[in-house]
């Protein structure tokens, strides 16, 4: 069905993006779930290990789910937990070398997706599109 509703079109973009990641993760036999990709993006974009609360505040999942995700990838050797010197109950999280290798593969997948996403876009159209999306996010953030 053809629909002019922009919200449904944006949902379609999200669904297709998730399908892409699920397919490529399966094809490459990567030991990660597509729902857990944000953890690797948060940790790789950070210039220092991140506290549990920093990740929790950026990612909209429950604390118990976040704990499970962190423990899973810690057991698999992709992230390390760094105990806090000030508070024994706290720790920070960082990517291990193995985690950085996985993140590099994920970056390649992102490049692959973005190449497809922006096919037939001129450079000007790409820049304009990204500015418009940023503006929409700013506008909706006021809600």
N, C-alpha and C positions, 0 to 999 in steps of 0.2 A: 504494500500500500504506500502510495506517495503522500507524504505529509509535509506541510510547510512550517510546522511548529519547530522553532529553533531549538527548544529544549530537548525534543525527541531526536533531532539531528545530532546534538552534542552527545546525547546518550549513546547513539549509534557509533560515534567516534570512539567513545570509551569502550564499548563492547567489542568493537573490531580491534582496538589496541590490545585489550586483554586476550582476545583470541590469538592474536599474533604472538604475544609473549608465551602463552600456554603452549602453542604449537612449537615454537622454536626451543623452548626449555625442554620439551619432551624429545624433540629431534636430537638435541645435543646431550640428552641424558644428564642435565644439570640437577644437582641435589638441592633445588630451591623451589618453593612454591611461588607462583606469580603474585599472590597476595602479600608475600614477604619482601618484594622488591624494594619498597620504601626504606626498609632498614639499611640495605646496602647503599642506597643513595644518600641517606642521612649521614652515615658513617664516612663515606668517601668524600662528601662535600665538606666535612668538618676538618678544620686544621689541627684539631686536638681530639682526644677521646671525649665522648659525650656521656654525660650523666644520664641515668635511667630516666629521670624526670624531664630532661631536655627532649629525649626521643618521644616520651609519652605525650608531652605537650604539642609536639609537631605531628604526631600520627594519631589518627582517630580510632584507636582500638583500646580495649580495656587493659588495665594494669596486669591482670592475670594472663591475658593473651600475649601481651608484650613480654612478660616473663617467660612464657612457654617458647616464644619465638627466639628470644635471646638464648635460652638454655639449649634449644635445638641446635642452633648454629655454633654455639660454644662447644657442644659435644662433637660436632662435625669438624671443629678446628678452623672455622671461618672467622670467628670473633674471639677476642680475649676480654676477660673481665679484669679490671684493674681496681683493687681495693682502695678505698679512700683512707688516707692517713688520719683525717680528722674525725670521721664517723665510720665505725666498723660495720654499720648496717648499710652503708652506701658503696656504690662502685660505679666506675665509668666503663664504657664499652668502646672498643676500637677494632678495626679490621686487622687480622693477622696477614702474613704474606699470602697464605692460601686464600684468604678472603679478598685480598687485593687482586689476585689473579682472577677470581670469580667476578669481581666487580669490573675488571677489564673486559671479560667476555660479555657481561651485561651491557657495557658501554658500546661494544660492537653491535649488539642486538639493537640498541637504541639508535645507533647510526643507520642501521639497515631499515628500521622502521621510519626514521625521519626522511631517508632518501625516498621511500615509497610515499610517505605523507606529502612531501613537497614536490613530487614529480609533476611536471608541467607548470610549476610556479616560477615566475621570474624572481630575481633577487629582490626587486622592489615590492612585488606582491607578497613575498615571504616576510619581509620586514614590516610591511603594512599589516599583514595578518597578525603577526605576533604583537604589534603595538595595540591593535584592536582587541585582541584577547586579553592583554594586560589591562586595558581600559575597562572591559566588561567586568573583569575580576575586581578592579577598584570600585566600580559602580555598585556591584552586588555586595561588596564587603561592608557597605554602609547599612545594609539591611539588619 
